[in-house]
């Protein structure tokens, strides 16, 4: 990739824009953005307009980064992914056998708010579907 077309990193998100982004996304009027499915009533154009509006709100925070709607959408996606992974690590740690120290990783208020709007199936899988049995035979 040449220098002209190289993507530049936008930098880390500071605490106040992160908290504000989560506060915006947990509002009921953002359900269409959270679900992420387009319908006749909610199109890509509507989604882009909402993300542009969110970007204007977040870019006005002093000390926060300046990003376009698509970059804030990516930041939200990254936050969800990191929170799901953190939650998975905590559950994995809790399922270990034996005693030992408690899990050093803790969920914070922002993580809890993000988990509250994520579809539970993406976190814990389908509860009504049983795991398949795998039998390994070595001859």
Secondary structure, 3 states (H helix, E strand, C coil): CCCCCCCCCCCCCCHHHHHHHHHHHCCHHHHHHHHCCCCCCCCHHHHHHHHHHHHHHHHCCCCCCCCCHHHHHHHHHHHHHHHHHHHHHHHHHHCCCCCCCCCCCCCCHHHHHHHHHCCHHHHHCCCCCCCCCCCCCCC
